[in-house]
Amino acid sequence: MPKFPIALTIAGNDPTGGAGILADSKTFHARGVYGMAAVTSLTAQNTMGVQDVFNVPAEFLEKQLHSIFSDELPHAMKSGMIATVDMMEIVAQTVKNHDIPYVIDPVMIATSGDALIEEAAINFLRDTLIPTAISVTPNIHEAEKIADKKIESTEDVRSVANIFLKELGVQSVIIKGGHLEGDAVDYLFTRDATMELSTPRIETSNTHGTGCTFSAAITAELAKGKSLEESFSVAKKYISSAIEHNPGIGKGNGPVNHFSYKGE
């Protein structure tokens, strides 16, 4: 385990703090990890929706990443909202240059339903960026979009996972089943095994930033030197607690509670 684990997030900024780099940073802090962040986009958004987006110039994202990696090497990294192909190319090169665990949260659509990524960037994500990751953490809608296949059952989840593993070449995929009926079941598929974690469904609309938070929790545990399976297990407990004890902030889909989980 690193003396002081460091995790990096590459993502957009939500000024209300429920998603993006602020949610990631809170999660890193809650899990005892030093957080770093490179900003890809500035958004004007709140719990009711996204009002506007300003994408950082790709060359400035490159400068941010150079500043980070020329000074201190993170022990794990994740990406969230990467809106353009130019920015994805820079992230892909960064991953290639540094041998650290990389988790992709393929942010495409906000909880409010607003699009956050260019269509051309989805193709680059699928073909070039995803194969570089230790794991990808799509929700059902994101997995459907990337795999171009409808998911309505557990069998569909397994079929889509095979597309990620065998056709797209990712090392593992974690498909979040929160949008299916029944209990909240999340699935970890590797090339050798499958792991399912289930918790009772929490009836709430306060789920803003859950994808960011969940993937950040996984990244934090990887930065500590834990296995992917261990990281997945802790992240599941962490996000379940965060949703259950949400603070009820905002007029729309509120954020989760990043500091509620008191487990290991």
LUMDO-149092 format. One record per residue: residue in three letters; z, x, y of N, C-alpha, C in turn. Coordinates in pm, whole numbers, padded with zeros to 5 digits, always signed. Atoms other than C-alpha are relative to their C-alpha. Layout:
ALAZXYZXYZXY...
This chain:
MET+00000+00083-00119+00000+00000+00000+00000+00087+00125PRO+00004-00079-00123-00090+00135+00348+00136-00002+00071LYS-00127-00009-00072+00206+00249+00562+00013-00115+00099PHE+00003+00116-00088+00113-00009+00823-00139-00061-00014PRO+00133+00056+00026-00173-00231+00703-00066-00054+00125ILE+00079+00043-00115-00448-00307+00952-00115-00088-00048ALA+00111+00089+00032-00693-00598+00936-00081-00026+00126LEU+00093+00023-00111-00997-00654+01156-00070-00134-00018THR+00082+00120+00000-01157-00985+01246-00115+00016+00097ILE+00120+00003-00084-01509-01017+01384-00038-00147+00010ALA+00015+00145-00009-01539-01369+01519-00004-00045+00145GLY+00002+00057-00134-01560-01601+01817+00140-00031+00050ASN-00128+00032-00062-01284-01700+02057+00009-00149+00030ASP-00033+00139-00034-01135-02050+02073+00112+00006+00102PRO-00103-00017-00103-00944-02068+02404+00127-00080-00024THR-00121+00077+00030-00703-02329+02264+00078+00059-00116GLY-00078-00077+00096-00598-02087+01990+00004-00052-00142GLY-00006+00058+00134-00664-02303+01685-00091+00066-00100ALA+00100-00059+00089-00961-02114+01542-00041+00137+00054GLY+00055-00128-00047-01149-01785+01572+00102+00112+00001ILE-00080-00122+00001-00989-01454+01663+00148-00025+00028LEU-00141+00027-00027-00668-01609+01796+00070-00052-00125ALA-00057+00048+00126-00607-01798+01471+00013+00116-00100ASP-00003-00115+00091-00693-01483+01275+00115+00094+00037SER-00104-00092-00046-00459-01270+01486+00139-00055-00032LYS-00129+00061+00033-00171-01517+01441+00029+00013-00150THR-00016-00011+00145-00230-01514+01066+00034+00142-00042PHE-00030-00140+00031-00238-01135+01048+00146+00031+00034HIS-00136-00027-00045+00087-01120+01245+00101-00066-00094ALA-00091+00073+00089+00253-01384+01026+00012+00065-00137ARG+00000-00065+00132+00158-01187+00713+00039+00148+00007GLY-00051-00136-00011+00298-00859+00848-00107+00106+00008VAL+00114-00092-00010-00037-00698+00924-00038+00019+00147TYR+00046-00028-00136-00154-00528+01244-00144-00048+00014GLY+00133+00060-00016-00456-00720+01372-00083+00064+00109MET+00100-00042-00097-00768-00597+01550-00109-00106+00005ALA+00103+00103-00013-01053-00813+01680-00118+00049+00083ALA+00123-00020-00076-01414-00775+01791-00060-00138+00024VAL+00042+00135-00037-01540-01082+01976-00152-00013-00006THR+00144+00026+00011-01883-01224+01890-00048-00105+00100SER+00039+00110-00087-01885-01538+02105+00122-00052+00075LEU-00101+00070-00078-01687-01707+02379-00035-00147-00004THR+00027+00143+00006-01655-02080+02332+00088-00074+00100ALA-00080+00097-00074-01541-02360+02557+00021-00114-00098GLN-00027+00102+00100-01377-02581+02297+00147-00035+00000ASN-00137+00043+00018-01064-02773+02218+00006-00083-00128THR-00014+00076+00124-00938-03006+01945-00098-00116-00009MET+00095+00113-00001-01196-03268+02049-00144+00043-00021GLY+00136-00043+00022-01505-03052+02017-00035+00128+00074VAL+00050-00121-00066-01716-02762+02143-00086-00043+00118GLN+00074+00038-00121-01837-02798+02500-00110+00099+00037ASP+00102-00101-00031-02026-02470+02536+00030+00127-00077VAL-00013-00127+00071-02087-02134+02371-00076+00108+00075PHE+00066-00116-00057-02166-01795+02521+00009+00113-00102ASN+00003-00107+00099-02274-01533+02268+00002+00136+00068VAL-00009-00135-00053-02174-01176+02345-00129+00075-00034PRO+00118-00080+00035-02476-00943+02368+00026+00089-00121ALA-00019-00074+00124-02529-00770+02035+00041+00145+00025GLU-00033-00140-00028-02511-00425+02192+00147+00015+00042PHE-00141-00009-00037-02166-00506+02330+00090-00018-00122LEU-00074+00009+00126-02044-00618+01987-00001+00136-00070GLU+00011-00132+00062-02170-00282+01858+00096+00099+00065LYS-00091-00088-00071-01968-00103+02127+00146-00029-00038GLN-00135+00036+00042-01654-00295+02032+00032+00060-00137LEU-00022-00050+00135-01693-00200+01666+00006+00153-00002HIS-00004-00147-00008-01765+00163+01755+00135+00045+00052SER-00131-00035-00056-01447+00173+01964+00108-00009-00108ILE-00101+00019+00105-01245+00042+01670-00010+00108-00106PHE+00014-00087+00116-01388+00252+01390+00001+00148+00034SER-00007-00141-00039-01406+00575+01589+00145+00044+00026ASP-00139-00030-00031-01031+00553+01649+00092-00019-00120GLU-00087+00031+00113-00865+00392+01344-00074-00090-00098LEU+00071+00076+00101-01003+00259+01016+00086-00115-00050PRO-00074+00113+00058-00889-00095+00925+00001+00011-00152HIS-00010-00002+00146-00781-00147+00565-00076-00116-00064ALA+00084+00112+00045-00975-00475+00535-00056-00067+00124MET+00060+00067-00114-01201-00682+00756-00059-00134-00043LYS+00062+00129+00025-01337-01035+00783-00092-00032+00117SER+00080+00053-00109-01602-01210+00985+00004-00151-00006GLY+00006+00144-00012-01615-01565+01109-00130-00039+00065MET+00119+00044-00072-01857-01699+01366-00084+00120+00046ILE+00099-00099-00045-02157-01466+01398-00128-00078+00023ALA+00100+00102-00033-02416-01672+01578-00145+00045-00011THR+00138-00045-00007-02726-01450+01587-00031+00107-00104VAL+00045-00102+00095-02929-01226+01358+00032+00140+00052ASP-00026-00132-00056-02889-00931+01594+00144+00044-00024MET-00140-00033+00023-02513-00946+01565+00027+00022-00149MET-00020-00016+00144-02528-00989+01187-00052+00135-00048GLU+00054-00131+00037-02743-00677+01159+00100+00111+00029ILE-00100-00100-00040-02475-00478+01341+00120-00004-00095VAL-00112+00013+00093-02199-00615+01118-00038+00055-00137ALA+00045-00050+00130-02403-00540+00806-00001+00153-00003GLN+00002-00146-00006-02449-00179+00917+00141+00057+00002THR-00140-00044-00004-02078-00148+00992+00062-00004-00138VAL-00053+00013+00137-01989-00271+00644-00057+00110-00089LYS+00066-00104+00080-02239-00030+00491+00062+00138+00026ASN-00051-00132-00039-02085+00263+00679+00146+00023-00038HIS-00144-00014+00025-01724+00192+00582+00038-00074-00128ASP-00033+00054+00131-01591+00134+00231+00136-00069+00004ILE-00123+00079-00004-01327-00134+00297-00033-00142-00043PRO+00027+00138+00040-01289-00488+00160-00046-00086+00119TYR+00058+00083-00106-01497-00735+00360-00009-00144-00048VAL-00001+00142+00032-01445-01112+00354-00083-00075+00103ILE+00083+00080-00090-01700-01354+00499+00047-00145-00002ASP-00018+00144-00020-01594-01692+00632-00127-00047+00069PRO+00133+00030-00056-01945-01835+00684+00004-00119+00096VAL-00017+00106-00100-01865-02035+00997-00136-00046+00051MET+00126+00059-00045-02155-02267+01073+00021-00123+00087ILE-00025+00126-00069-02008-02594+01191+00149-00010+00027ALA-00140+00017-00033-01681-02657+01375+00055-00126-00067THR-00064+00119+00057-01429-02910+01243-00049-00127+00068SER+00047+00115-00078-01558-03141+01517-00142-00040-00035GLY+00138+00029+00037-01910-03123+01369-00104+00074+00083ASP+00093-00073-00087-02063-02898+01637-00054+00124-00069ALA+00064-00118+00059-02313-02632+01523+00041+00126+00075LEU-00048-00124-00061-02200-02274+01584-00089+00120-00032ILE+00083-00112+00045-02483-02063+01439-00148-00039+00004GLU+00144+00024-00001-02859-02030+01479-00053-00016-00142GLU+00059+00024+00133-03075-02150+01189-00050+00129-00063ALA+00051-00127+00053-03238-01807+01155+00113+00089-00051ALA-00114-00081+00041-02895-01650+01126+00052-00042-00138ILE-00043+00047+00133-02817-01865+00821-00079+00072-00109ASN+00084-00070+00097-03109-01706+00636+00041+00146-00015PHE-00043-00140+00005-02994-01355+00729+00136+00010-00068LEU-00131+00004+00065-02639-01442+00626-00016-00008-00150ARG+00021+00024+00143-02762-01563+00289-00061+00122-00069ASP+00079-00103+00067-03003-01280+00216+00054+00141+00016THR-00037-00138-00032-02844-00973+00375+00149+00023+00012LEU-00141-00025-00027-02483-01014+00481+00089-00034-00119ILE-00083+00044+00112-02335-01206+00187+00008+00103-00113PRO-00010-00099+00110-02426-00940-00074+00091+00119+00029THR-00085-00115-00035-02213-00684+00117+00149-00031-00013ALA-00140+00042-00005-01888-00884+00087+00070+00008-00134ILE-00081+00011+00121-01606-00865-00163+00017-00146-00037SER-00010+00144+00026-01580-01242-00123-00052-00079+00120VAL+00044+00096-00102-01726-01536+00069+00083-00126-00018THR-00094+00112+00010-01507-01838+00151-00056-00128+00063PRO+00057+00120-00061-01729-02140+00223+00078-00126-00038ASN-00043+00133+00041-01608-02499+00237-00118-00068-00070ILE+00105+00069+00076-01811-02758+00050-00130-00009+00079HIS+00121+00017-00081-02054-02821+00338-00073+00133+00020GLU+00061-00132-00018-02112-02450+00399-00062+00050-00129ALA+00055-00040+00130-02161-02383+00029-00129-00074-00031GLU+00122+00080+00019-02416-02666+00012-00115+00056+00083LYS+00103-00050-00091-02604-02525+00310-00055+00134-00048ILE+00043-00134+00042-02614-02169+00179-00076-00006-00132ALA+00062+00007+00133-02701-02261-00180-00113-00101-00009ASP+00102+00107-00003-02929-02551-00082+00015-00092-00122LYS-00030+00087+00114-02761-02774-00339+00117-00091+00034LYS-00104+00098-00028-02551-03089-00307+00118+00019-00095ILE-00122-00011+00082-02189-03072-00430+00074-00134+00003GLU-00072+00128+00011-02032-03395-00555+00104+00001-00110SER-00091-00006+00114-01828-03279-00854+00038+00145-00027THR-00041-00135+00041-01651-02983-01014-00116+00074-00065GLU+00117-00063+00064-01966-02918-01219-00096+00055+00106ASP+00085-00047-00109-02163-02890-00895+00059+00126+00064VAL-00066-00118-00056-01907-02643-00760-00030+00123-00084ARG+00027-00112+00090-01955-02423-01065-00147+00043+00007SER+00142-00031-00009-02333-02446-01037-00031+00077+00127VAL+00021-00069-00128-02326-02344-00671+00061+00140-00005ALA-00062-00133+00013-02089-02057-00753-00093+00096-00072ASN+00095-00084+00072-02347-01925-00998-00114+00047+00090ILE+00104-00040-00095-02605-01924-00720+00050+00114+00087PHE-00058-00107-00081-02373-01714-00504+00009+00130-00078LEU-00025-00121+00079-02293-01471-00785-00128+00062-00056LYS+00116-00052+00071-02626-01441-00963-00125+00013+00087GLU+00120-00005-00084-02889-01513-00698+00023+00072+00132LEU-00028-00062-00130-02721-01400-00375+00069+00135-00014GLY-00052-00133+00028-02538-01107-00532+00137+00032+00056VAL-00134-00026-00050-02189-01152-00388+00092+00034-00117GLN-00093-00039+00107-01898-01000-00586+00086-00118-00045SER-00078+00119+00034-01698-01324-00570-00020-00105+00109VAL+00009+00109-00098-01697-01661-00397+00121-00090-00018ILE-00112+00094+00000-01405-01884-00304-00050-00128+00067ILE+00050+00127-00053-01523-02243-00263+00118-00093+00022LYS-00114+00085-00038-01275-02463-00079-00037-00146-00023GLY+00034+00136+00040-01267-02812-00225+00066-00108+00082GLY-00071+00097-00082-01087-02986+00058-00079-00123+00036HIS+00084+00114-00036-01384-03215+00125-00034-00088-00120LEU+00021+00085+00117-01392-03351-00231+00117-00098-00015GLU-00106+00098+00022-01183-03642-00358+00113+00061-00084GLY-00112-00044+00083-00839-03599-00517+00080+00111+00064ASP-00081-00111-00050-00606-03301-00485-00088+00105+00066ALA+00072-00108-00067-00703-03005-00268-00011+00119-00095VAL+00021-00106+00098-00850-02766-00525-00094+00105+00058ASP+00084-00111-00042-00985-02425-00428-00034+00084-00122TYR+00052-00068+00118-01192-02219-00670-00039+00144+00036LEU+00044-00139-00011-01226-01842-00702-00087+00032-00121PHE+00093-00040+00106-01530-01733-00902-00035+00147+00019THR+00048-00137+00003-01589-01369-00990-00106+00008-00109ARG+00103-00015+00104-01852-01230-01223+00060-00004-00140ASP-00064-00004+00131-01594-01221-01502+00094-00117-00028ALA-00103+00101+00022-01351-01507-01447-00003-00107+00109THR-00016+00110-00096-01263-01832-01268+00149-00028+00017MET-00139+00031-00030-00935-01919-01099+00003-00124+00089GLU-00012+00122-00078-00840-02264-00971+00143-00017+00049LEU-00132+00027-00057-00549-02344-00738-00003-00138+00063SER-00003+00138-00046-00451-02702-00665+00132-00033+00067THR-00118+00052-00068-00210-02862-00420-00025-00146+00035PRO+00021+00139-00040-00151-03227-00332-00068-00008+00136ARG+00072+00015-00126-00381-03345-00056+00095-00048+00110ILE-00081+00038-00115-00213-03367+00285-00086-00085+00092GLU+00079+00092-00081-00340-03667+00479+00027+00027+00148THR-00011-00032-00142-00391-03534+00831-00136+00036+00055SER+00123-00043-00067-00669-03480+01081+00019+00136+00067ASN-00029-00127-00066-00500-03163+01207-00034+00117-00092THR+00050-00107+00086-00712-02913+01019-00093+00096+00075HIS+00084-00088-00081-00879-02730+01307+00033+00146-00030GLY-00020-00142+00025-00927-02364+01216+00052+00035-00138THR-00052-00030+00134-00827-02394+00850-00081+00108-00070GLY+00084-00101+00064-01125-02189+00732+00028+00139+00053CYS-00032-00129-00061-01051-01910+00978+00133+00052-00052THR-00136-00038+00038-00683-01909+00888+00008+00041-00146PHE-00001-00029+00143-00737-01916+00512-00063+00136-00030SER+00068-00127+00025-00985-01628+00513+00075+00117+00062ALA-00081-00105-00063-00763-01430+00751+00120+00035-00088ALA-00113-00025+00090-00471-01471+00510-00044+00084-00119ILE+00054-00081+00110-00686-01336+00226-00021+00144+00046THR+00028-00133-00054-00795-01043+00443+00128+00079+00023ALA-00129-00067-00025-00436-00965+00541+00059+00054-00130GLU-00055-00045+00128-00328-00946+00178-00083+00115-00059LEU+00086-00111+00045-00628-00727+00088+00033+00128+00076ALA-00036-00117-00080-00527-00496+00373+00128+00065-00049LYS-00124-00053+00057-00189-00457+00203-00024+00069-00134GLY+00031-00061+00128-00366-00339-00110+00011-00095-00118LYS-00009+00096+00110-00328-00659-00313-00138-00030-00057SER+00126+00036+00064-00593-00774-00557-00055-00127+00064LEU+00061+00122-00053-00836-01051-00466+00072-00123-00054GLU-00070+00114+00060-00660-01286-00708+00136-00023+00064GLU-00131+00011-00066-00319-01213-00557-00017-00050+00144SER+00025+00039-00139-00460-01251-00205-00037-00147+00009PHE+00041+00140+00007-00620-01584-00295+00122-00090-00021SER-00119+00078+00032-00291-01714-00438+00092-00013+00121VAL-00086+00004-00119-00087-01619-00130-00065-00083+00110ALA+00070+00073-00105-00351-01756+00106+00002-00151-00023LYS-00006+00142+00032-00352-02091-00075+00135-00059+00038LYS-00134+00047-00037+00025-02127-00033+00016+00000+00152TYR-00013-00014-00145+00002-02009+00326-00071-00114+00073ILE+00075+00103-00072-00268-02254+00434+00053-00140-00029SER-00058+00131+00033-00107-02546+00250+00122-00028+00087SER-00117+00014-00086+00217-02487+00440-00041-00019+00145ALA+00046+00008-00139+00029-02440+00768-00054-00139+00034ILE+00052+00135-00022-00147-02776+00728+00114-00102-00001GLU-00109+00097+00015+00163-02963+00611+00091-00003+00123HIS-00093-00010-00113+00372-02839+00906-00074+00019+00132ASN+00080-00016-00123+00098-02862+01171+00080-00050+00121PRO-00083+00030-00118+00238-02877+01525-00041-00124+00080GLY+00041+00121-00071+00046-03186+01639-00045+00025+00143ILE+00048-00038-00134-00119-03015+01935-00140-00056+00024GLY+00133+00045-00039-00416-03168+02117-00024-00148-00025LYS+00036+00142+00009-00589-03506+02136-00096-00030-00114GLY+00097+00020+00107-00832-03452+01848+00047+00058-00131ASN-00035-00069+00125-00836-03243+01529+00085+00122+00035GLY-00091-00105-00044-00530-03032+01596+00004+00121-00092PRO-00009-00125+00078-00455-02678+01474+00111-00007-00104VAL-00105-00013+00101-00236-02571+01183+00112+00086+00056ASN-00116-00080-00040+00101-02396+01203-00007+00136-00069HIS+00020-00132+00057+00039-02025+01151+00129+00071-00038PHE-00127-00070+00022+00409-01941+01128+00097-00079-00088SER-00090+00085+00080+00545-02203+00887+00032+00059-00137TYR-00018-00047+00138+00504-02019+00556+00100+00115-00005LYS-00108-00100+00008+00813-01819+00459+00003+00069-00136GLY+00006-00061+00132+00703-01701+00115-00024+00149+00005GLU+00016-00144+00014+00626-01353-00012-00110+00054+00088
